[in-house]
Amino acid sequence: MRLDKFLKVSRLIKRRTVAKDVSGAGKILINGRPAKAASDVKAGDKLTLLFGRREVELEVLEVAETKRADQAQEMYKILREENIASEDQSF
């Protein structure tokens, strides 16, 4: 399954066009490598997403063409989530 479609179906990103833009900006890694919107995602892959100042690492558990909203979180497992401190802060 394409990365942008996985992000939308799993409800990690609300719209597929936004997922395409985010992956095109290099803010998503698949197994440690920068990923494009058309990159293939399969069960067992580890994704790293950079959301502003937040970094989320997750493992893909399932790939499905459609999922109900209440079942979307079953598609992945969050391994690590942390806030990234800005280097400009010197308090």
PDB file of N, CA, C and O in Angstrom:
ATOM      1  N   MET A   1       0.851  -1.179   0.000  1.00  0.00           N
ATOM      2  CA  MET A   1       0.000   0.000   0.000  1.00  0.00           C
ATOM      3  C   MET A   1       0.892   1.236   0.000  1.00  0.00           C
ATOM      4  O   MET A   1       1.948   1.256   0.633  1.00  0.00           O
ATOM      5  N   ARG A   2       0.459   2.248  -0.708  1.00  0.00           N
ATOM      6  CA  ARG A   2       1.197   3.508  -0.745  1.00  0.00           C
ATOM      7  C   ARG A   2       1.225   4.154   0.652  1.00  0.00           C
ATOM      8  O   ARG A   2       0.280   4.021   1.430  1.00  0.00           O
ATOM      9  N   LEU A   3       2.314   4.843   0.944  1.00  0.00           N
ATOM     10  CA  LEU A   3       2.478   5.502   2.236  1.00  0.00           C
ATOM     11  C   LEU A   3       1.374   6.521   2.495  1.00  0.00           C
ATOM     12  O   LEU A   3       0.799   6.533   3.584  1.00  0.00           O
ATOM     13  N   ASP A   4       1.065   7.372   1.527  1.00  0.00           N
ATOM     14  CA  ASP A   4       0.054   8.404   1.756  1.00  0.00           C
ATOM     15  C   ASP A   4      -1.318   7.798   2.034  1.00  0.00           C
ATOM     16  O   ASP A   4      -2.072   8.323   2.853  1.00  0.00           O
ATOM     17  N   LYS A   5      -1.645   6.701   1.364  1.00  0.00           N
ATOM     18  CA  LYS A   5      -2.933   6.047   1.616  1.00  0.00           C
ATOM     19  C   LYS A   5      -2.946   5.394   3.002  1.00  0.00           C
ATOM     20  O   LYS A   5      -3.959   5.461   3.699  1.00  0.00           O
ATOM     21  N   PHE A   6      -1.834   4.760   3.416  1.00  0.00           N
ATOM     22  CA  PHE A   6      -1.762   4.156   4.745  1.00  0.00           C
ATOM     23  C   PHE A   6      -1.969   5.210   5.831  1.00  0.00           C
ATOM     24  O   PHE A   6      -2.706   4.978   6.789  1.00  0.00           O
ATOM     25  N   LEU A   7      -1.329   6.355   5.687  1.00  0.00           N
ATOM     26  CA  LEU A   7      -1.462   7.414   6.693  1.00  0.00           C
ATOM     27  C   LEU A   7      -2.900   7.908   6.805  1.00  0.00           C
ATOM     28  O   LEU A   7      -3.359   8.234   7.899  1.00  0.00           O
ATOM     29  N   LYS A   8      -3.606   7.965   5.690  1.00  0.00           N
ATOM     30  CA  LYS A   8      -4.997   8.398   5.719  1.00  0.00           C
ATOM     31  C   LYS A   8      -5.911   7.320   6.295  1.00  0.00           C
ATOM     32  O   LYS A   8      -6.740   7.614   7.156  1.00  0.00           O
ATOM     33  N   VAL A   9      -5.771   6.079   5.833  1.00  0.00           N
ATOM     34  CA  VAL A   9      -6.642   4.990   6.307  1.00  0.00           C
ATOM     35  C   VAL A   9      -6.439   4.747   7.798  1.00  0.00           C
ATOM     36  O   VAL A   9      -7.399   4.465   8.515  1.00  0.00           O
ATOM     37  N   SER A  10      -5.194   4.855   8.273  1.00  0.00           N
ATOM     38  CA  SER A  10      -4.904   4.635   9.691  1.00  0.00           C
ATOM     39  C   SER A  10      -5.256   5.850  10.545  1.00  0.00           C
ATOM     40  O   SER A  10      -5.164   5.798  11.771  1.00  0.00           O
ATOM     41  N   ARG A  11      -5.655   6.935   9.900  1.00  0.00           N
ATOM     42  CA  ARG A  11      -6.054   8.180  10.563  1.00  0.00           C
ATOM     43  C   ARG A  11      -4.892   8.868  11.286  1.00  0.00           C
ATOM     44  O   ARG A  11      -5.119   9.658  12.202  1.00  0.00           O
ATOM     45  N   LEU A  12      -3.655   8.577  10.885  1.00  0.00           N
ATOM     46  CA  LEU A  12      -2.511   9.296  11.437  1.00  0.00           C
ATOM     47  C   LEU A  12      -2.470  10.714  10.889  1.00  0.00           C
ATOM     48  O   LEU A  12      -2.089  11.653  11.588  1.00  0.00           O
ATOM     49  N   ILE A  13      -2.871  10.860   9.616  1.00  0.00           N
ATOM     50  CA  ILE A  13      -2.999  12.164   8.977  1.00  0.00           C
ATOM     51  C   ILE A  13      -4.385  12.197   8.343  1.00  0.00           C
ATOM     52  O   ILE A  13      -4.820  11.222   7.730  1.00  0.00           O
ATOM     53  N   LYS A  14      -5.067  13.316   8.494  1.00  0.00           N
ATOM     54  CA  LYS A  14      -6.482  13.393   8.151  1.00  0.00           C
ATOM     55  C   LYS A  14      -6.777  13.297   6.648  1.00  0.00           C
ATOM     56  O   LYS A  14      -7.765  12.683   6.245  1.00  0.00           O
ATOM     57  N   ARG A  15      -5.928  13.897   5.834  1.00  0.00           N
ATOM     58  CA  ARG A  15      -6.194  13.922   4.390  1.00  0.00           C
ATOM     59  C   ARG A  15      -5.010  13.358   3.616  1.00  0.00           C
ATOM     60  O   ARG A  15      -3.855  13.531   4.004  1.00  0.00           O
ATOM     61  N   ARG A  16      -5.316  12.687   2.526  1.00  0.00           N
ATOM     62  CA  ARG A  16      -4.268  12.060   1.723  1.00  0.00           C
ATOM     63  C   ARG A  16      -3.357  13.104   1.082  1.00  0.00           C
ATOM     64  O   ARG A  16      -2.156  12.869   0.950  1.00  0.00           O
ATOM     65  N   THR A  17      -3.899  14.241   0.685  1.00  0.00           N
ATOM     66  CA  THR A  17      -3.058  15.282   0.091  1.00  0.00           C
ATOM     67  C   THR A  17      -2.073  15.847   1.111  1.00  0.00           C
ATOM     68  O   THR A  17      -0.938  16.172   0.763  1.00  0.00           O
ATOM     69  N   VAL A  18      -2.500  15.964   2.360  1.00  0.00           N
ATOM     70  CA  VAL A  18      -1.605  16.430   3.421  1.00  0.00           C
ATOM     71  C   VAL A  18      -0.521  15.380   3.654  1.00  0.00           C
ATOM     72  O   VAL A  18       0.646  15.728   3.838  1.00  0.00           O
ATOM     73  N   ALA A  19      -0.892  14.103   3.648  1.00  0.00           N
ATOM     74  CA  ALA A  19       0.081  13.019   3.815  1.00  0.00           C
ATOM     75  C   ALA A  19       1.108  13.053   2.685  1.00  0.00           C
ATOM     76  O   ALA A  19       2.294  12.812   2.911  1.00  0.00           O
ATOM     77  N   LYS A  20       0.655  13.349   1.483  1.00  0.00           N
ATOM     78  CA  LYS A  20       1.555  13.447   0.332  1.00  0.00           C
ATOM     79  C   LYS A  20       2.534  14.601   0.524  1.00  0.00           C
ATOM     80  O   LYS A  20       3.728  14.451   0.264  1.00  0.00           O
ATOM     81  N   ASP A  21       2.042  15.740   0.973  1.00  0.00           N
ATOM     82  CA  ASP A  21       2.898  16.908   1.191  1.00  0.00           C
ATOM     83  C   ASP A  21       3.926  16.650   2.292  1.00  0.00           C
ATOM     84  O   ASP A  21       5.092  17.022   2.154  1.00  0.00           O
ATOM     85  N   VAL A  22       3.500  16.019   3.375  1.00  0.00           N
ATOM     86  CA  VAL A  22       4.398  15.743   4.506  1.00  0.00           C
ATOM     87  C   VAL A  22       5.500  14.773   4.086  1.00  0.00           C
ATOM     88  O   VAL A  22       6.670  14.981   4.408  1.00  0.00           O
ATOM     89  N   SER A  23       5.131  13.731   3.380  1.00  0.00           N
ATOM     90  CA  SER A  23       6.146  12.762   2.955  1.00  0.00           C
ATOM     91  C   SER A  23       7.066  13.380   1.901  1.00  0.00           C
ATOM     92  O   SER A  23       8.255  13.066   1.865  1.00  0.00           O
ATOM     93  N   GLY A  24       6.542  14.237   1.058  1.00  0.00           N
ATOM     94  CA  GLY A  24       7.369  14.918   0.067  1.00  0.00           C
ATOM     95  C   GLY A  24       8.364  15.873   0.693  1.00  0.00           C
ATOM     96  O   GLY A  24       9.405  16.157   0.102  1.00  0.00           O
ATOM     97  N   ALA A  25       8.061  16.369   1.875  1.00  0.00           N
ATOM     98  CA  ALA A  25       8.955  17.278   2.590  1.00  0.00           C
ATOM     99  C   ALA A  25      10.027  16.530   3.377  1.00  0.00           C
ATOM    100  O   ALA A  25      10.855  17.159   4.037  1.00  0.00           O
ATOM    101  N   GLY A  26      10.027  15.204   3.319  1.00  0.00           N
ATOM    102  CA  GLY A  26      11.053  14.414   4.005  1.00  0.00           C
ATOM    103  C   GLY A  26      10.823  14.251   5.490  1.00  0.00           C
ATOM    104  O   GLY A  26      11.774  14.009   6.232  1.00  0.00           O
ATOM    105  N   LYS A  27       9.594  14.375   5.945  1.00  0.00           N
ATOM    106  CA  LYS A  27       9.293  14.288   7.371  1.00  0.00           C
ATOM    107  C   LYS A  27       8.840  12.896   7.798  1.00  0.00           C
ATOM    108  O   LYS A  27       8.417  12.703   8.938  1.00  0.00           O
ATOM    109  N   ILE A  28       8.929  11.927   6.890  1.00  0.00           N
ATOM    110  CA  ILE A  28       8.543  10.562   7.220  1.00  0.00           C
ATOM    111  C   ILE A  28       9.652   9.618   6.774  1.00  0.00           C
ATOM    112  O   ILE A  28      10.149   9.710   5.652  1.00  0.00           O
ATOM    113  N   LEU A  29      10.032   8.711   7.669  1.00  0.00           N
ATOM    114  CA  LEU A  29      11.041   7.701   7.368  1.00  0.00           C
ATOM    115  C   LEU A  29      10.396   6.325   7.450  1.00  0.00           C
ATOM    116  O   LEU A  29       9.578   6.069   8.334  1.00  0.00           O
ATOM    117  N   ILE A  30      10.763   5.445   6.532  1.00  0.00           N
ATOM    118  CA  ILE A  30      10.356   4.046   6.604  1.00  0.00           C
ATOM    119  C   ILE A  30      11.623   3.241   6.834  1.00  0.00           C
ATOM    120  O   ILE A  30      12.528   3.247   6.000  1.00  0.00           O
ATOM    121  N   ASN A  31      11.690   2.552   7.960  1.00  0.00           N
ATOM    122  CA  ASN A  31      12.861   1.759   8.335  1.00  0.00           C
ATOM    123  C   ASN A  31      14.147   2.585   8.251  1.00  0.00           C
ATOM    124  O   ASN A  31      15.186   2.093   7.812  1.00  0.00           O
ATOM    125  N   GLY A  32      14.061   3.848   8.678  1.00  0.00           N
ATOM    126  CA  GLY A  32      15.231   4.717   8.739  1.00  0.00           C
ATOM    127  C   GLY A  32      15.582   5.433   7.448  1.00  0.00           C
ATOM    128  O   GLY A  32      16.549   6.194   7.416  1.00  0.00           O
ATOM    129  N   ARG A  33      14.829   5.214   6.394  1.00  0.00           N
ATOM    130  CA  ARG A  33      15.100   5.856   5.104  1.00  0.00           C
ATOM    131  C   ARG A  33      14.005   6.870   4.779  1.00  0.00           C
ATOM    132  O   ARG A  33      12.832   6.628   5.064  1.00  0.00           O
ATOM    133  N   PRO A  34      14.378   7.999   4.185  1.00  0.00           N
ATOM    134  CA  PRO A  34      13.352   8.973   3.784  1.00  0.00           C
ATOM    135  C   PRO A  34      12.364   8.336   2.805  1.00  0.00           C
ATOM    136  O   PRO A  34      12.754   7.563   1.930  1.00  0.00           O
ATOM    137  N   ALA A  35      11.094   8.666   2.962  1.00  0.00           N
ATOM    138  CA  ALA A  35      10.044   8.036   2.157  1.00  0.00           C
ATOM    139  C   ALA A  35       9.273   9.069   1.366  1.00  0.00           C
ATOM    140  O   ALA A  35       9.050  10.189   1.825  1.00  0.00           O
ATOM    141  N   LYS A  36       8.871   8.680   0.177  1.00  0.00           N
ATOM    142  CA  LYS A  36       8.000   9.493  -0.665  1.00  0.00           C
ATOM    143  C   LYS A  36       6.573   8.985  -0.516  1.00  0.00           C
ATOM    144  O   LYS A  36       6.351   7.924   0.067  1.00  0.00           O
ATOM    145  N   ALA A  37       5.613   9.724  -1.033  1.00  0.00           N
ATOM    146  CA  ALA A  37       4.203   9.359  -0.918  1.00  0.00           C
ATOM    147  C   ALA A  37       3.907   8.002  -1.548  1.00  0.00           C
ATOM    148  O   ALA A  37       3.035   7.279  -1.066  1.00  0.00           O
ATOM    149  N   ALA A  38       4.609   7.648  -2.604  1.00  0.00           N
ATOM    150  CA  ALA A  38       4.358   6.386  -3.311  1.00  0.00           C
ATOM    151  C   ALA A  38       5.140   5.219  -2.737  1.00  0.00           C
ATOM    152  O   ALA A  38       5.042   4.109  -3.260  1.00  0.00           O
ATOM    153  N   SER A  39       5.921   5.432  -1.669  1.00  0.00           N
ATOM    154  CA  SER A  39       6.686   4.339  -1.065  1.00  0.00           C
ATOM    155  C   SER A  39       5.749   3.255  -0.575  1.00  0.00           C
ATOM    156  O   SER A  39       4.643   3.535  -0.112  1.00  0.00           O
ATOM    157  N   ASP A  40       6.199   2.014  -0.682  1.00  0.00           N
ATOM    158  CA  ASP A  40       5.383   0.867  -0.290  1.00  0.00           C
ATOM    159  C   ASP A  40       5.482   0.640   1.215  1.00  0.00           C
ATOM    160  O   ASP A  40       6.580   0.622   1.772  1.00  0.00           O
ATOM    161  N   VAL A  41       4.343   0.467   1.871  1.00  0.00           N
ATOM    162  CA  VAL A  41       4.278   0.180   3.306  1.00  0.00           C
ATOM    163  C   VAL A  41       3.710  -1.221   3.479  1.00  0.00           C
ATOM    164  O   VAL A  41       2.706  -1.577   2.862  1.00  0.00           O
ATOM    165  N   LYS A  42       4.368  -2.019   4.333  1.00  0.00           N
ATOM    166  CA  LYS A  42       3.877  -3.367   4.603  1.00  0.00           C
ATOM    167  C   LYS A  42       3.981  -3.653   6.091  1.00  0.00           C
ATOM    168  O   LYS A  42       4.678  -2.945   6.818  1.00  0.00           O
ATOM    169  N   ALA A  43       3.295  -4.679   6.539  1.00  0.00           N
ATOM    170  CA  ALA A  43       3.317  -5.053   7.956  1.00  0.00           C
ATOM    171  C   ALA A  43       4.755  -5.335   8.372  1.00  0.00           C
ATOM    172  O   ALA A  43       5.509  -5.989   7.652  1.00  0.00           O
ATOM    173  N   GLY A  44       5.119  -4.829   9.548  1.00  0.00           N
ATOM    174  CA  GLY A  44       6.467  -5.007  10.074  1.00  0.00           C
ATOM    175  C   GLY A  44       7.367  -3.809   9.862  1.00  0.00           C
ATOM    176  O   GLY A  44       8.414  -3.712  10.500  1.00  0.00           O
ATOM    177  N   ASP A  45       6.988  -2.887   8.977  1.00  0.00           N
ATOM    178  CA  ASP A  45       7.784  -1.680   8.744  1.00  0.00           C
ATOM    179  C   ASP A  45       7.732  -0.772   9.966  1.00  0.00           C
ATOM    180  O   ASP A  45       6.737  -0.749  10.690  1.00  0.00           O
ATOM    181  N   LYS A  46       8.798  -0.035  10.189  1.00  0.00           N
ATOM    182  CA  LYS A  46       8.851   0.959  11.255  1.00  0.00           C
ATOM    183  C   LYS A  46       8.833   2.339  10.604  1.00  0.00           C
ATOM    184  O   LYS A  46       9.690   2.661   9.779  1.00  0.00           O
ATOM    185  N   LEU A  47       7.848   3.149  10.984  1.00  0.00           N
ATOM    186  CA  LEU A  47       7.705   4.501  10.457  1.00  0.00           C
ATOM    187  C   LEU A  47       8.113   5.507  11.523  1.00  0.00           C
ATOM    188  O   LEU A  47       7.809   5.332  12.703  1.00  0.00           O
ATOM    189  N   THR A  48       8.799   6.554  11.103  1.00  0.00           N
ATOM    190  CA  THR A  48       9.121   7.675  11.972  1.00  0.00           C
ATOM    191  C   THR A  48       8.500   8.909  11.342  1.00  0.00           C
ATOM    192  O   THR A  48       8.809   9.263  10.204  1.00  0.00           O
ATOM    193  N   LEU A  49       7.613   9.566  12.098  1.00  0.00           N
ATOM    194  CA  LEU A  49       6.909  10.751  11.608  1.00  0.00           C
ATOM    195  C   LEU A  49       7.333  11.954  12.431  1.00  0.00           C
ATOM    196  O   LEU A  49       7.409  11.882  13.658  1.00  0.00           O
ATOM    197  N   LEU A  50       7.610  13.063  11.749  1.00  0.00           N
ATOM    198  CA  LEU A  50       7.957  14.307  12.421  1.00  0.00           C
ATOM    199  C   LEU A  50       6.788  15.265  12.286  1.00  0.00           C
ATOM    200  O   LEU A  50       6.510  15.772  11.199  1.00  0.00           O
ATOM    201  N   PHE A  51       6.105  15.508  13.395  1.00  0.00           N
ATOM    202  CA  PHE A  51       4.967  16.422  13.447  1.00  0.00           C
ATOM    203  C   PHE A  51       5.409  17.652  14.212  1.00  0.00           C
ATOM    204  O   PHE A  51       5.381  17.651  15.443  1.00  0.00           O
ATOM    205  N   GLY A  52       5.814  18.698  13.519  1.00  0.00           N
ATOM    206  CA  GLY A  52       6.248  19.913  14.201  1.00  0.00           C
ATOM    207  C   GLY A  52       7.406  19.625  15.135  1.00  0.00           C
ATOM    208  O   GLY A  52       8.503  19.293  14.684  1.00  0.00           O
ATOM    209  N   ARG A  53       7.172  19.748  16.430  1.00  0.00           N
ATOM    210  CA  ARG A  53       8.213  19.471  17.428  1.00  0.00           C
ATOM    211  C   ARG A  53       8.056  18.092  18.056  1.00  0.00           C
ATOM    212  O   ARG A  53       8.682  17.797  19.074  1.00  0.00           O
ATOM    213  N   ARG A  54       7.241  17.263  17.465  1.00  0.00           N
ATOM    214  CA  ARG A  54       6.984  15.932  18.007  1.00  0.00           C
ATOM    215  C   ARG A  54       7.470  14.868  17.024  1.00  0.00           C
ATOM    216  O   ARG A  54       7.250  14.972  15.818  1.00  0.00           O
ATOM    217  N   GLU A  55       8.129  13.854  17.558  1.00  0.00           N
ATOM    218  CA  GLU A  55       8.586  12.735  16.749  1.00  0.00           C
ATOM    219  C   GLU A  55       7.898  11.474  17.248  1.00  0.00           C
ATOM    220  O   GLU A  55       7.913  11.179  18.443  1.00  0.00           O
ATOM    221  N   VAL A  56       7.291  10.730  16.321  1.00  0.00           N
ATOM    222  CA  VAL A  56       6.560   9.516  16.666  1.00  0.00           C
ATOM    223  C   VAL A  56       7.141   8.365  15.858  1.00  0.00           C
ATOM    224  O   VAL A  56       7.247   8.441  14.634  1.00  0.00           O
ATOM    225  N   GLU A  57       7.514   7.307  16.551  1.00  0.00           N
ATOM    226  CA  GLU A  57       7.988   6.093  15.893  1.00  0.00           C
ATOM    227  C   GLU A  57       6.948   5.009  16.119  1.00  0.00           C
ATOM    228  O   GLU A  57       6.506   4.788  17.247  1.00  0.00           O
ATOM    229  N   LEU A  58       6.555   4.332  15.041  1.00  0.00           N
ATOM    230  CA  LEU A  58       5.532   3.304  15.161  1.00  0.00           C
ATOM    231  C   LEU A  58       5.851   2.122  14.272  1.00  0.00           C
ATOM    232  O   LEU A  58       6.637   2.222  13.329  1.00  0.00           O
ATOM    233  N   GLU A  59       5.226   0.997  14.590  1.00  0.00           N
ATOM    234  CA  GLU A  59       5.371  -0.220  13.806  1.00  0.00           C
ATOM    235  C   GLU A  59       4.045  -0.511  13.122  1.00  0.00           C
ATOM    236  O   GLU A  59       2.986  -0.452  13.746  1.00  0.00           O
ATOM    237  N   VAL A  60       4.114  -0.825  11.836  1.00  0.00           N
ATOM    238  CA  VAL A  60       2.921  -1.158  11.063  1.00  0.00           C
ATOM    239  C   VAL A  60       2.537  -2.598  11.391  1.00  0.00           C
ATOM    240  O   VAL A  60       3.327  -3.518  11.181  1.00  0.00           O
ATOM    241  N   LEU A  61       1.329  -2.792  11.903  1.00  0.00           N
ATOM    242  CA  LEU A  61       0.848  -4.124  12.256  1.00  0.00           C
ATOM    243  C   LEU A  61      -0.001  -4.740  11.150  1.00  0.00           C
ATOM    244  O   LEU A  61      -0.002  -5.956  10.958  1.00  0.00           O
ATOM    245  N   GLU A  62      -0.720  -3.891  10.429  1.00  0.00           N
ATOM    246  CA  GLU A  62      -1.681  -4.372   9.443  1.00  0.00           C
ATOM    247  C   GLU A  62      -1.840  -3.327   8.349  1.00  0.00           C
ATOM    248  O   GLU A  62      -1.788  -2.124   8.605  1.00  0.00           O
ATOM    249  N   VAL A  63      -2.031  -3.803   7.141  1.00  0.00           N
ATOM    250  CA  VAL A  63      -2.291  -2.923   6.016  1.00  0.00           C
ATOM    251  C   VAL A  63      -3.656  -3.311   5.456  1.00  0.00           C
ATOM    252  O   VAL A  63      -3.867  -4.460   5.069  1.00  0.00           O
ATOM    253  N   ALA A  64      -4.579  -2.356   5.413  1.00  0.00           N
ATOM    254  CA  ALA A  64      -5.926  -2.611   4.911  1.00  0.00           C
ATOM    255  C   ALA A  64      -6.372  -1.442   4.048  1.00  0.00           C
ATOM    256  O   ALA A  64      -6.036  -0.291   4.328  1.00  0.00           O
ATOM    257  N   GLU A  65      -7.124  -1.735   3.004  1.00  0.00           N
ATOM    258  CA  GLU A  65      -7.602  -0.695   2.098  1.00  0.00           C
ATOM    259  C   GLU A  65      -8.582   0.259   2.776  1.00  0.00           C
ATOM    260  O   GLU A  65      -8.584   1.456   2.490  1.00  0.00           O
ATOM    261  N   THR A  66      -9.410  -0.267   3.670  1.00  0.00           N
ATOM    262  CA  THR A  66     -10.351   0.568   4.415  1.00  0.00           C
ATOM    263  C   THR A  66     -10.421   0.075   5.858  1.00  0.00           C
ATOM    264  O   THR A  66     -10.213  -1.107   6.133  1.00  0.00           O
ATOM    265  N   LYS A  67     -10.711   0.981   6.756  1.00  0.00           N
ATOM    266  CA  LYS A  67     -10.908   0.670   8.174  1.00  0.00           C
ATOM    267  C   LYS A  67     -11.895   1.667   8.740  1.00  0.00           C
ATOM    268  O   LYS A  67     -11.902   2.839   8.362  1.00  0.00           O
ATOM    269  N   ARG A  68     -12.727   1.193   9.647  1.00  0.00           N
ATOM    270  CA  ARG A  68     -13.610   2.116  10.367  1.00  0.00           C
ATOM    271  C   ARG A  68     -12.760   2.928  11.335  1.00  0.00           C
ATOM    272  O   ARG A  68     -11.691   2.491  11.761  1.00  0.00           O
ATOM    273  N   ALA A  69     -13.242   4.096  11.670  1.00  0.00           N
ATOM    274  CA  ALA A  69     -12.477   5.009  12.522  1.00  0.00           C
ATOM    275  C   ALA A  69     -12.115   4.373  13.861  1.00  0.00           C
ATOM    276  O   ALA A  69     -11.013   4.583  14.367  1.00  0.00           O
ATOM    277  N   ASP A  70     -13.029   3.601  14.435  1.00  0.00           N
ATOM    278  CA  ASP A  70     -12.750   3.004  15.740  1.00  0.00           C
ATOM    279  C   ASP A  70     -11.769   1.838  15.647  1.00  0.00           C
ATOM    280  O   ASP A  70     -11.285   1.371  16.679  1.00  0.00           O
ATOM    281  N   GLN A  71     -11.462   1.356  14.452  1.00  0.00           N
ATOM    282  CA  GLN A  71     -10.517   0.252  14.277  1.00  0.00           C
ATOM    283  C   GLN A  71      -9.188   0.701  13.668  1.00  0.00           C
ATOM    284  O   GLN A  71      -8.271  -0.109  13.525  1.00  0.00           O
ATOM    285  N   ALA A  72      -9.076   1.963  13.314  1.00  0.00           N
ATOM    286  CA  ALA A  72      -7.886   2.457  12.614  1.00  0.00           C
ATOM    287  C   ALA A  72      -6.618   2.310  13.447  1.00  0.00           C
ATOM    288  O   ALA A  72      -5.552   2.053  12.888  1.00  0.00           O
ATOM    289  N   GLN A  73      -6.701   2.462  14.761  1.00  0.00           N
ATOM    290  CA  GLN A  73      -5.511   2.365  15.605  1.00  0.00           C
ATOM    291  C   GLN A  73      -4.973   0.942  15.712  1.00  0.00           C
ATOM    292  O   GLN A  73      -3.869   0.737  16.216  1.00  0.00           O
ATOM    293  N   GLU A  74      -5.730  -0.032  15.252  1.00  0.00           N
ATOM    294  CA  GLU A  74      -5.259  -1.411  15.250  1.00  0.00           C
ATOM    295  C   GLU A  74      -4.262  -1.664  14.127  1.00  0.00           C
ATOM    296  O   GLU A  74      -3.648  -2.730  14.080  1.00  0.00           O
ATOM    297  N   MET A  75      -4.091  -0.709  13.229  1.00  0.00           N
ATOM    298  CA  MET A  75      -3.181  -0.862  12.101  1.00  0.00           C
ATOM    299  C   MET A  75      -1.727  -0.609  12.482  1.00  0.00           C
ATOM    300  O   MET A  75      -0.824  -0.971  11.727  1.00  0.00           O
ATOM    301  N   TYR A  76      -1.486   0.004  13.635  1.00  0.00           N
ATOM    302  CA  TYR A  76      -0.120   0.340  14.037  1.00  0.00           C
ATOM    303  C   TYR A  76       0.014   0.289  15.557  1.00  0.00           C
ATOM    304  O   TYR A  76      -0.970   0.302  16.297  1.00  0.00           O
ATOM    305  N   LYS A  77       1.285   0.229  15.995  1.00  0.00           N
ATOM    306  CA  LYS A  77       1.590   0.267  17.425  1.00  0.00           C
ATOM    307  C   LYS A  77       2.651   1.338  17.626  1.00  0.00           C
ATOM    308  O   LYS A  77       3.698   1.307  16.979  1.00  0.00           O
ATOM    309  N   ILE A  78       2.386   2.286  18.522  1.00  0.00           N
ATOM    310  CA  ILE A  78       3.344   3.360  18.794  1.00  0.00           C
ATOM    311  C   ILE A  78       4.468   2.791  19.655  1.00  0.00           C
ATOM    312  O   ILE A  78       4.229   2.235  20.727  1.00  0.00           O
ATOM    313  N   LEU A  79       5.696   2.940  19.164  1.00  0.00           N
ATOM    314  CA  LEU A  79       6.866   2.456  19.888  1.00  0.00           C
ATOM    315  C   LEU A  79       7.495   3.549  20.750  1.00  0.00           C
ATOM    316  O   LEU A  79       7.953   3.298  21.864  1.00  0.00           O
ATOM    317  N   ARG A  80       7.504   4.770  20.204  1.00  0.00           N
ATOM    318  CA  ARG A  80       8.145   5.880  20.910  1.00  0.00           C
ATOM    319  C   ARG A  80       7.499   7.176  20.461  1.00  0.00           C
ATOM    320  O   ARG A  80       7.179   7.356  19.286  1.00  0.00           O
ATOM    321  N   GLU A  81       7.314   8.069  21.408  1.00  0.00           N
ATOM    322  CA  GLU A  81       6.756   9.389  21.110  1.00  0.00           C
ATOM    323  C   GLU A  81       7.460  10.387  22.010  1.00  0.00           C
ATOM    324  O   GLU A  81       7.471  10.231  23.231  1.00  0.00           O
ATOM    325  N   GLU A  82       8.047  11.414  21.407  1.00  0.00           N
ATOM    326  CA  GLU A  82       8.760  12.400  22.226  1.00  0.00           C
ATOM    327  C   GLU A  82       8.692  13.783  21.597  1.00  0.00           C
ATOM    328  O   GLU A  82       8.531  13.939  20.387  1.00  0.00           O
ATOM    329  N   ASN A  83       8.819  14.766  22.455  1.00  0.00           N
ATOM    330  CA  ASN A  83       8.899  16.145  22.006  1.00  0.00           C
ATOM    331  C   ASN A  83      10.359  16.461  21.726  1.00  0.00           C
ATOM    332  O   ASN A  83      11.249  16.077  22.484  1.00  0.00           O
ATOM    333  N   ILE A  84      10.587  17.154  20.643  1.00  0.00           N
ATOM    334  CA  ILE A  84      11.951  17.533  20.261  1.00  0.00           C
ATOM    335  C   ILE A  84      12.172  18.952  20.717  1.00  0.00           C
ATOM    336  O   ILE A  84      11.456  19.858  20.292  1.00  0.00           O
ATOM    337  N   ALA A  85      13.162  19.164  21.584  1.00  0.00           N
ATOM    338  CA  ALA A  85      13.465  20.490  22.086  1.00  0.00           C
ATOM    339  C   ALA A  85      14.200  21.287  21.008  1.00  0.00           C
ATOM    340  O   ALA A  85      15.049  20.752  20.295  1.00  0.00           O
ATOM    341  N   SER A  86      13.875  22.520  20.905  1.00  0.00           N
ATOM    342  CA  SER A  86      14.527  23.395  19.942  1.00  0.00           C
ATOM    343  C   SER A  86      15.935  23.722  20.424  1.00  0.00           C
ATOM    344  O   SER A  86      16.149  23.949  21.615  1.00  0.00           O
ATOM    345  N   GLU A  87      16.895  23.747  19.501  1.00  0.00           N
ATOM    346  CA  GLU A  87      18.282  24.057  19.861  1.00  0.00           C
ATOM    347  C   GLU A  87      18.459  25.539  20.181  1.00  0.00           C
ATOM    348  O   GLU A  87      19.463  25.935  20.773  1.00  0.00           O
ATOM    349  N   ASP A  88      17.475  26.362  19.784  1.00  0.00           N
ATOM    350  CA  ASP A  88      17.565  27.795  20.014  1.00  0.00           C
ATOM    351  C   ASP A  88      17.306  28.173  21.471  1.00  0.00           C
ATOM    352  O   ASP A  88      17.662  29.270  21.902  1.00  0.00           O
ATOM    353  N   GLN A  89      16.699  27.282  22.216  1.00  0.00           N
ATOM    354  CA  GLN A  89      16.355  27.587  23.601  1.00  0.00           C
ATOM    355  C   GLN A  89      17.600  27.463  24.482  1.00  0.00           C
ATOM    356  O   GLN A  89      18.186  26.386  24.602  1.00  0.00           O
ATOM    357  N   SER A  90      17.986  28.559  25.082  1.00  0.00           N
ATOM    358  CA  SER A  90      19.146  28.549  25.974  1.00  0.00           C
ATOM    359  C   SER A  90      18.807  29.272  27.261  1.00  0.00           C
ATOM    360  O   SER A  90      19.390  30.311  27.569  1.00  0.00           O
ATOM    361  N   PHE A  91      17.880  28.733  27.999  1.00  0.00           N
ATOM    362  CA  PHE A  91      17.418  29.335  29.244  1.00  0.00           C
ATOM    363  C   PHE A  91      18.278  28.911  30.391  1.00  0.00           C
ATOM    364  O   PHE A  91      18.038  29.322  31.527  1.00  0.00           O
TER     365      PHE A  91
END
